[in-house]
C-alpha cells in the first residue's frame, strides 16, 4: 500500500524590512550631504541673503507638487496631470478673485474644481483597469485646454496679491514638510502599496490616488499664484520634470512605489538649491530646468531599482519533505 505524504504549503516570502530601511536611510544621508553642499555653495558665492523668500517659495511650491506626484506613485496610479492641475487651480483662483470672490472662497473653489477632475480620472482608472499614467494624459489635456480658455494669451492679474510675507511662505513650506513626513510614515506603517486583490479595492485605490494627488496639486497652484499675483497659461513640462526628479531622487521606486521618510523633502532641497545655483551662474533654462531634471530622473530610477533590490523579500529555505512511512506488513509475512 502506498502512503502519500501531506502536501507541503510554501511559506510566504519574508520581506527584509530592516535591510530596506537601512538602505533608504543611507540614501537619505547622501541627500543630506548634497543639500548641505548646495547650501554652502550658494552662501559662499552669493552670501546668506541669497537664501531668501524666493528660494523658500520655490521649495514650498516644488515640494507640494512633488508630494502630489509622490502620492500617486506610491499608490501605483501615477497622475501625470498634477502640474497641469496646479496651473488650472491657480488660473481658476485668479479668475474668481477678479470676479470679487473672497480669497479663501476662490481658493477653495479652485481646489474643489481640480479635485472633481481627479475623482473622474480615478474612477475611469479603477473601473477600466487602465494604467493611471495613460488616463492622466487625458486629464492633462483637459486641464491645459481649460486653463488656456480661462486665461487667454495675456494671463490674469490677481488684484491685491503678490509678494506675500515671509511667514506666509514659511507656513506653506512647513505644510509641505510635515505633510510629506506624516504621509511617508503612514505608508510605512500600513505596508502600502499592496496589490489590489479585488475589483473594489482596485477602484478605491485608484480614486484615492487621483483624489489625494489632485487635492495637493490644487493647493500648490493656489499657493503659488497667490504669491506671484499673476496667472498665465504656460507649458507645465518643466514643473512636471522637476516634480518627477524630486520624487525619484528621493528614493521612491517607480516600479513598486516604496520609499523612505525624508527623501522627498531632502530631494526638494537638492533640486531647489541646484536650480538656484545654476540660475545665478547664468545657465540657460533649457539646461537647468529641463536637461538637468531629466538626468536626475534617470538617476532616480536607478536608485529606486537598487533600493528595491536590497529590500526585496527573501525566499525561505526549501523545506525538507519527510519520508512516507513504510507500508504495514502483510499478515502472511508476519
C-alpha positions in Angstrom: 0.0 0.0 0.0 1.3 3.4 -0.9 1.0 6.2 1.6 1.2 9.8 0.2 2.9 12.5 2.3 0.8 15.5 3.1 1.2 18.4 0.6 3.8 21.0 1.6 2.4 24.5 2.0 5.1 27.1 0.9 5.8 29.8 3.5 5.2 33.3 2.4 8.1 35.4 1.3 9.7 37.3 4.2 10.4 41.0 3.4 13.7 42.3 4.5 12.3 45.4 6.2 15.4 46.1 8.2 17.6 46.0 5.1 15.2 48.2 3.2 15.0 50.8 5.9 18.8 50.9 6.3 19.2 51.3 2.5 16.7 54.2 2.4 18.4 55.9 5.4 21.7 55.5 3.7 20.4 57.2 0.5 18.8 59.9 2.5 22.1 60.5 4.2 23.6 61.1 0.8 20.8 63.6 0.0 21.6 65.4 3.3 25.2 65.8 2.2 24.2 67.1 -1.3 21.8 69.6 0.3 24.4 70.9 2.6 26.9 71.2 -0.3 24.3 73.2 -2.3 23.5 75.4 0.6 27.3 76.1 1.3 27.9 76.8 -2.4 25.2 79.4 -2.5 26.3 81.1 0.7 29.9 81.2 -0.3 29.2 82.6 -3.8 26.4 85.0 -3.1 26.1 85.4 0.7 23.5 84.2 3.1 20.9 86.7 1.8 20.5 84.6 -1.3 18.7 82.0 0.8 15.6 84.3 1.0 12.0 84.4 0.3 12.1 83.3 -3.4 14.2 80.2 -2.5 11.7 79.1 0.1 8.8 79.8 -2.2 10.3 77.5 -4.8 10.9 75.0 -2.0 7.3 75.0 -1.0 5.8 75.1 -4.5 8.2 72.4 -5.8 7.7 70.3 -2.7 3.9 70.4 -2.8 3.8 69.5 -6.4 6.3 66.7 -5.9 4.2 65.4 -2.9 1.2 65.3 -5.2 3.1 63.1 -7.7 4.7 61.1 -4.9 1.3 60.1 -3.5 0.2 58.8 -6.9 3.4 56.9 -7.5 3.2 55.3 -4.0 -0.4 54.2 -4.7 0.7 53.0 -8.1 -1.8 55.0 -10.1 0.5 57.6 -11.5 -1.0 61.0 -12.1 1.0 62.9 -14.7 -1.5 65.7 -14.8 -0.5 67.2 -11.4 1.4 70.1 -12.9 -1.4 71.0 -15.3 -3.9 70.7 -12.5 -1.9 73.1 -10.3 -1.8 75.5 -13.2 -5.6 75.2 -13.7 -6.2 75.7 -10.0 -4.1 78.9 -10.0 -5.9 80.3 -13.0 -9.4 79.5 -11.6 -8.4 81.2 -8.4 -7.2 84.3 -10.2 -10.3 84.4 -12.3 -12.6 84.2 -9.3 -10.7 86.8 -7.4 -11.1 89.1 -10.4 -14.8 88.5 -10.1 -14.6 89.8 -6.5 -14.8 86.4 -4.7 -13.2 86.4 -1.3 -9.7 85.0 -1.4 -10.5 81.9 0.7 -13.7 81.1 -1.2 -11.9 81.5 -4.5 -9.0 79.2 -3.4 -11.4 76.6 -2.1 -13.4 76.6 -5.3 -10.3 76.2 -7.4 -9.1 73.2 -5.3 -12.5 71.6 -5.5 -12.6 72.0 -9.3 -9.3 70.1 -9.8 -10.4 67.6 -7.1 -13.5 66.8 -9.2 -11.3 66.2 -12.2 -9.1 63.9 -10.2 -12.1 61.9 -9.0 -13.3 61.4 -12.5 -9.8 60.3 -13.7 -9.5 57.9 -10.7 -12.9 56.4 -11.4 -12.0 55.8 -15.0 -8.7 54.2 -14.0 -10.2 51.9 -11.4 -13.2 50.8 -13.4 -11.3 50.1 -16.6 -8.1 48.8 -15.0 -6.1 51.0 -17.3 -2.7 52.4 -16.1 -3.1 55.7 -14.3 -0.5 57.5 -16.4 -2.5 56.8 -19.5 -5.7 58.1 -18.1 -4.0 61.1 -16.6 -2.7 62.2 -20.0 -6.4 62.9 -20.9 -6.7 64.8 -17.7 -3.6 66.8 -18.5 -5.1 67.8 -21.9 -8.3 68.9 -20.3 -6.6 70.9 -17.6 -4.4 72.7 -20.2 -7.3 73.4 -22.5 -9.5 74.9 -19.8 -6.5 76.9 -18.4 -5.9 78.4 -21.8 -9.6 79.1 -22.3 -9.9 81.0 -19.0 -6.6 82.9 -19.1 -6.1 83.6 -22.8 -2.7 84.6 -24.1 -2.4 87.7 -21.8 -2.8 85.9 -18.5 -4.6 87.1 -15.4 -3.5 89.7 -12.8 -4.7 88.8 -9.3 -5.7 92.1 -7.6 -4.1 92.7 -4.2 -1.8 89.7 -4.5 1.9 89.2 -4.8 4.9 89.4 -2.6 3.5 87.5 0.4 5.1 87.9 3.8 7.9 85.6 4.7 5.9 84.0 7.5 3.2 83.0 4.9 5.8 81.3 2.7 7.2 79.6 5.8 3.8 78.2 6.7 3.4 76.7 3.2 6.9 75.2 3.5 6.0 73.7 6.9 2.8 72.3 5.4 4.8 70.5 2.7 7.5 69.2 5.1 5.1 67.9 7.8 2.6 66.5 5.2 5.4 64.7 3.4 6.8 63.2 6.6 3.5 62.2 8.0 2.4 60.7 4.7 5.6 58.7 4.4 5.2 57.3 7.9 1.6 56.2 7.2 2.8 54.4 4.1 5.5 52.6 6.0 3.2 51.8 9.0 0.4 50.4 6.8 2.7 48.5 4.4 1.3 50.3 1.4 1.3 49.9 -1.5 -0.3 46.5 -1.8 -1.6 44.7 -4.9 -5.3 45.1 -5.2 -6.8 41.7 -4.8 -10.4 42.6 -5.6 -12.2 44.9 -8.1 -13.5 47.1 -5.3 -10.1 47.6 -3.7 -8.6 48.4 -7.1 -11.3 51.1 -7.8 -10.9 52.6 -4.3 -7.1 52.7 -4.6 -7.2 54.5 -8.0 -9.8 57.0 -6.8 -7.8 57.7 -3.6 -4.6 58.1 -5.6 -6.1 60.7 -8.0 -8.1 62.4 -5.3 -5.1 63.0 -3.0 -2.7 64.0 -5.8 -5.3 66.4 -7.3 -6.0 67.9 -3.9 -2.3 68.6 -3.2 -1.7 69.9 -6.7 -4.6 72.3 -6.4 -3.2 73.7 -3.1 0.2 74.1 -4.8 -1.3 76.0 -7.7 -3.3 78.4 -5.4 -0.3 79.0 -3.1 2.0 79.9 -6.0 -0.4 82.2 -7.8 -1.4 84.0 -4.5 2.3 84.8 -4.1 3.3 85.9 -7.6 0.0 87.7 -8.2 -0.2 86.7 -11.9 -1.6 83.6 -13.6 -0.9 82.6 -17.2 -1.1 79.6 -19.4 2.3 78.0 -19.8 3.6 74.6 -20.6 3.8 72.5 -17.5 6.6 70.3 -18.8 9.3 71.9 -16.7 7.4 71.8 -13.5 6.4 68.2 -14.1 10.0 67.2 -14.8 11.1 69.0 -11.6 8.5 67.2 -9.5 9.4 63.8 -11.1 13.1 64.5 -10.4 12.3 65.1 -6.7 10.1 62.0 -6.3 12.6 59.6 -7.9 15.7 61.2 -6.4 14.0 61.0 -3.1 14.1 57.2 -3.3 10.5 56.4 -4.2 10.6 53.5 -6.6 9.0 53.9 -10.0 8.4 50.1 -10.1 7.0 49.4 -6.6 6.1 52.7 -5.1 8.1 52.0 -2.0 10.1 54.8 -0.4 11.6 56.2 2.8 10.6 59.0 5.1 12.6 62.2 4.4 13.6 61.5 0.8 11.1 63.9 -0.8 11.9 66.8 1.5 15.7 66.3 1.1 15.5 65.9 -2.7 13.4 69.1 -2.9 16.2 70.9 -1.1 18.8 69.4 -3.5 16.8 70.4 -6.6 15.9 73.9 -5.4 19.4 74.7 -4.3 20.8 73.3 -7.6 18.4 75.3 -9.8 19.2 78.4 -7.8 22.9 78.0 -8.2 22.5 77.3 -12.0 20.3 80.4 -12.4 22.8 82.6 -10.5 25.6 81.3 -12.8 23.6 82.4 -15.8 22.9 78.8 -17.1 20.1 78.8 -19.7 16.8 77.5 -18.5 16.7 74.6 -21.0 19.7 73.2 -19.2 18.8 74.0 -15.6 15.1 73.1 -15.8 14.9 70.5 -18.5 18.2 68.8 -19.1 19.4 68.5 -15.5 15.9 67.5 -14.3 15.8 64.8 -17.0 19.2 63.4 -16.0 18.1 63.5 -12.3 15.0 61.4 -13.2 17.2 58.7 -14.8 19.5 58.6 -11.8 16.4 58.4 -9.5 15.1 55.4 -11.5 18.4 53.6 -11.0 18.5 54.5 -7.3 14.9 53.2 -6.8 15.8 49.9 -8.5 18.8 49.4 -6.3 16.8 50.2 -3.2 14.1 47.7 -4.3 16.7 45.0 -4.8 18.2 45.5 -1.4 14.7 45.3 0.3 13.4 42.5 -1.9 11.7 39.7 0.1 13.9 36.7 0.7 12.6 33.2 0.0 12.6 30.9 2.9 14.8 27.8 2.8 13.2 24.9 1.0 11.5 22.5 3.4 12.8 19.0 3.6 10.0 16.6 2.9 9.7 13.9 5.5 9.7 10.3 4.0 6.5 8.4 3.8 6.1 5.7 6.5 6.7 2.2 5.2 3.6 0.1 4.4 2.3 -2.3 7.1 3.5 -5.9 6.8 1.1 -8.4 5.3 -0.2 -11.0 7.8 1.2 -13.7 5.6 4.7 -12.2 6.1 4.4 -11.9 9.9 
